[in-house]
Amino acid sequence: MTSRERFLAVLNGKMPDRVPVTLFIVDQGHFLNQIYPDVDPWDFETLQLKVIELQRQMGVDVFVRQLFGLNDPLSIHMGGLNVSRSTDTWEVHTETVQQENKRLEKSTIRTPDGTLTQEFAIEELRPGTFVYACTKKPIHTRDELELAIRYEPGMPAGWAEQAREKVQRLKAALGESGILGSWSPHGPFNNASLLIPIDMLYCLFLTEPEFYDRLMRFAMDRILDYTRAIDAAGVDVHCVGGNVPGGFLGKACYDEHILPYERRYIECVQANGTPAMYHNCGQIMCLVESYKALGVRVVEPFSPPPLGDADLAAAKRIVGNAYVIVSGVDQVNVLQKSTADETRRITKETMKTGKPGGGFIMQNVDFLEYGTPVENVEAYVQTALEHADY
């Protein structure tokens, strides 16, 4: 099998010749910047091509996750309302303030019925590595939500065609080396957390259920056109953020207040057969069963302690063949901070646990951090491939 065939077999519920072995590498900064420090961090397509190049050099099945340059405006993925353009009823004024290694964008949005404000920060952690966040959320009240619902601009004309061109260029470069995923818009709860203070969101479904329902519906409706356009562009899998409603909320709370909205969005994402991969990088074990009802085709990354609470063996027993598990080796406490020998030992154990019965893709649990020894990554790759055959 080619790497592409191997991935697609697993995603379609079939048994491949061996477990796909891949690397989770984010397409700006972090490990990519460590290996290619001279690449312009704002040249997104070149960075994504470097993700492909690096994985090919390492000998893995390539899985590239396209985020930067595709999710533009950044409000789709990083937070806040759309301040990238104005309309007759959505007048945006943005003041940019530079604070050493942080750029703060303070936006005022005037509508016919009221004004909204938000702040968005881009902080450079180290040269070439950035953190993005909406540091002052635009919605605090029902009236502010109604302004956003009524007046926020939708997807710009030409956006779908631009997305298709970007996706198809990467797919052409990828060929049979693997698959192309996109960081498609988050699930509704994640998306709502980008618009409203998180402490409000975590209790809103109890304190103001009608406000919460209106917010969650808006959080999905505002990004559906973008999701559909990304799907039509030809991606192989949608990476969907689901970490904000983590296991710490409990199964009963998730099932009653969050699952119905997430399931509706996943149905939209997978409507044309493209699988969604639901990403919960924190506590997950009490939601493993709930994700069956979610209807999603793939779940990742089952972070082991101390990063999360995942027990891969227990998860395999619970999941059965309900969805594909993507998991593997702790990217911080093993790959970044441990030794090559310890990496080999843990990689072998993880493969032994995840492989039986199929439905498993092996990767570093979350994205490779800056300062990860290359010899540890090589030890992971070599060991995983040695033990991947069925």
N, C-alpha and C positions, 0 to 999 in steps of 0.2 A: 504493500500500500504506500501511496505517497502520504506526506504529512497531512495534506488537505483531506484526502480520502479517509485517513485515520480519524481526524477530528470529526468529520461529518458523520462517520459511522457511529461514533459514540453519541453525538448530539441527536441522532435519529434512532437511538435505542438499539443499535446493533453492536455486535462484538467485533472489535478491530483485531489486527494481528498482534498488537501490543498496546499497552497504555500510552496515550499521547503524553509526552514529556515536554514541558514548555517553561518559559521564563516570563514572569510578570514584571514588565519594565514600563514605567510611566514615560510619556512622550515629551517631557520637558524636565530638565534638571535631574537631581538625585543621581542614581547610578549611571544613567546615560551621560550626564555631565561629567562624571568621574572618568568615563572611558573616552569621551569626545569633548574635552574642555574647550576646544577652539570653535565649535559649531555655534553659530548665532542662536541664542535661546528663543528668538522670535521667528526663526525660519522653521515653521512647524512641519512643513512637508519634508524638509531635509532631516529633521529630527526623527520623524516617523520612518523614513527610509533607513536611518541609522539603527532604529529598533529592529527592523528586519535584518539588516546586515549583521548586527551583533548576534542575534539568535542563530542565524545561519552559521556564523563562525564558531559558535558554541556547539553546534551540531544538534540542536533541539528542533522539535516541531514548532514552527513559528506561530505565535499568537500576538498580533499587534492590535492594540486598543487605541483607536483614534479619538482624541479629545480636542486638543487645541487646534484652532483654525476651522474646525467643523462646528463646534458649539459656539457660534458667534451670532448674536450678542452673548456675552458671558453670563448674562442674567438667566439664560436657559439652564445653566448648570451650576454656576458659582454663587448666585444669590442676588436678591433685589429684583425690582421691577425693571422693565426695559427702558433704559435711559440712553440708548444708542441713537435714537432718532426722535424727532418731534413731529407732531401733526397739528392740525388746527385746534384740536381739543386736548392735546397732550404736549404742553410746552415745557421743554426740558432746559434747565440752566445748570451747568456743572462747573464747580470751582475745583481745580486741582491743587493740592497742597503737597509739597515734597518735604518729607521728614526723614532726613538721612537715608536709610535704606527702605523707607516705606513711602508709597504714593497713595494719598488719600483723595478720593473723588467724592465731593459733597454735592449732591444733586437736589434741586428743588423742581418739583413737577407741578405745573399749574394746569388745572382742568376747569371747565365751566362751573363746576359745583364745589370746588375746594382744592386745597394744595396738599401734596405729599412730599416728604423729604426722606432721603436715605443717604448713607455713606458706605462706600466700597473701598476696600484697602487691598493693595498689592504690595506685599513685603518680600524683599529679597533676603532669604535666609543665608545664602552664600552666593558667590558669583554664579549666575545661571540657574539658580533654584529659587522658585517663588511660591508664596502662599497667597491664595486669593480668598477673600471673605467679605460678605456684606456685614459690616461692623455696626451699623445702625439700621435696623429693619424698617421698612416703609409702612407696615400695617400694625396697628395696635388696637383699633376699634372697628366696629361693624361699619361705621360710615366710611372709614378709610378703605376698607375692603370693597365697599360698593363703588367707590371712585375707581379703583383698580379694575374691577370687573367691567365697568361701563366704558372706560376710556383707554386702557393700555393697548398700544398698537399690537397687531398680530404679526404673523410671519411676513417679512418683506417679499415683494415680488422679486422673482429671480433667485430666491434663497434655495429652493429645491434643486434647481439646475446647477448652482454652484456646489451644493453638497454632492450631487451625483458625480460631477467632474472630479472632485477631491477624492471620493471613495474609489472611483474607477481607476484613477491613476495609481493609487496604492495597491489595488487588487492586481493590476497589471504587473507591478513590480514584485508582488508576492508570488504570483503564479501558483505552482503546486507545493510551495514550501510550507503552506499553512493556511490560516484563516484570518479574516479581518473582522474585528469587533469594533463597535463604536460605544463610547460613553454616551448613550442616549439619555434623554431627560430622565431625572430621578422618578421613583415612585411618588405618589401624591403626598405621603407624610414627609418624606425627605424634602420634596419641593415646597411644602408649606413651611418647613423649618427655615427656608431661605427667605421667607417673606415676613415672618412674625417672630417675636422673641421666643426662644426655645422654652423658657420657663412658663410662658403663657400656653404654648402649644401642648405641653405635657399634661395640662389639667383642663384645657378648654373643652374637651369632649365630655367632661363631667360638670363643669361650671356653666358653660354656655353651649349646649349641644347644637342649637340652630346656627349659631355663629360658626361653630366648628364644621358643620356639614356644608355650609356655604363656602367656607375657606377651602375645604378639601376638594370640593367640586371645581372651584376656580383653579386650584393648584394643578389639577389634571387637565382641565379644558384649555388652559393657556399654553400648554406645551404639546398638545396632540398633533397639531399640524407639523411641528418640527419632527416629532417622532415618526410620523407617516412619511415625511420627506426623506428622512435618513433610511427608513426601511426601503423605500422605492429606489434609493441610490444604490442598493445592492450589498449592504453589509451582510455578513454571515451570522452574526449574533449581536444582540443588543445587551450591553452591560447596564443594568438598572440599579441605581443606588437604593438600598433598603436598610441602611445601618442605623438611621436615627430612631426608628421604632424597634430598638434592639430587645434582646431577651430580658433585660432588666425590668421591662414593663410588665412581664408575665404573659403567659399564654391566654388566659381569660380576657385580659385587657386588649391584647392584640387581636384576638379572634372577634371580639364584639365591636371594637371602635376603629380598627385600622384595616383589618383584612378585607372587608367588603370593598373599600376604595382601592386598595392595592390590587385586588383580583380583577376589578373592572379595568384598571389600567393595563395589567398584564394581558388581558384578553385583547385589548386594542393593539398592544405591541406585537403579539403573536398571531394576529388575525390573518396574515398572509403566509404563515408557516415559518417565519424566521424565529428561531428560539430566543427567549429572553434569559439572561443570567442574572439572578437576583443577588446583590452584593451586601452581605452583613458581616463586617469585619470585627464585630465585638462579641458580646454574649449571644449565643445562638441555640443552645441545646434545648431549651424549653419551647422553641419555635420550629424545630425540625419537623414535627408532625403537622403543624399549621401550614407549613410551606407546601404540603401535599394539596391542601384545599386552595392554596394560592393559584395552582395550575401552572406554575412556572416550569420550564423544561430543565433549567440548570440553576444550582445554588452554589455560591462560593462565599468566603474562602475557608470557613471552619478553622478559625484561629485557635491554636492550642493555648493553654495557660503558659505564661501569665498575660499574654495579649488578649486572649478571649477565654472561653470555657469549653471549647470543642473537644469532644471525645470521638475521634474518627471511627473507631470500631463500633461504638454505640450508634453513631449516626448512620453507618452503613446498615445496621440491623433495622433501624427504624424506617429508613427511606426505602429499602428494597429496590425496586425499579421505578419508583414514582418520579424521580428526577435524577439528573446527573450531578454528582458531587465533584467540585473542583477544589482541591486542597493540596497540602504538601508540607513543606519544611518552613519553620519559623524564620522569617527573613531578618529578624533583629537578633534574637538570642542565640540562633544557630549560625546563619550565614554571615551576619555582620560581626558577631562577637565571639564565635566559637572557633574551633580548629578544623582543619580539613578532615582529620580522622573522626572527630565527633560528627561532622557533617555527613560523612559516609555512613556511620552507624545509624543515625537518625533517618537518613534518606532510605536506607534499606528497610528499616522497621516500618516506615510510613508506607512505602510501596507494598510491603507484605500485608499491611492492613487494608489499604485502599483498593488493591487490584482484584481480589476475588469477586467473580460474578459480573465484572464489567461496570459500566456506568461511572467511570472514574477518570479524571484528568489530573495529572501530577504537575504542580508548579510550586515555586516559592509562594508561601501563603499570601502575602501582600507584596506591594512593589518593592524592588530592591533599593535599599537605602544608599546614600552617598557614604563612602568609606567601607564598603563591603569588599573583603579580599577576593580578588579574581580566582585565586586558587581554591577558595571555598565554593564558589559558584561552579568551577570546573569539577570539583569533587562531587557536588550534588548531581550535575549532569551525567557524569560517567557512571556513578552508582545507580541512578534512576534508570538509565538505559540498560545497564547490565541486568536489571531485575524486572524489566518491563514486559517481557514476552509472555503471551498466554500459552 
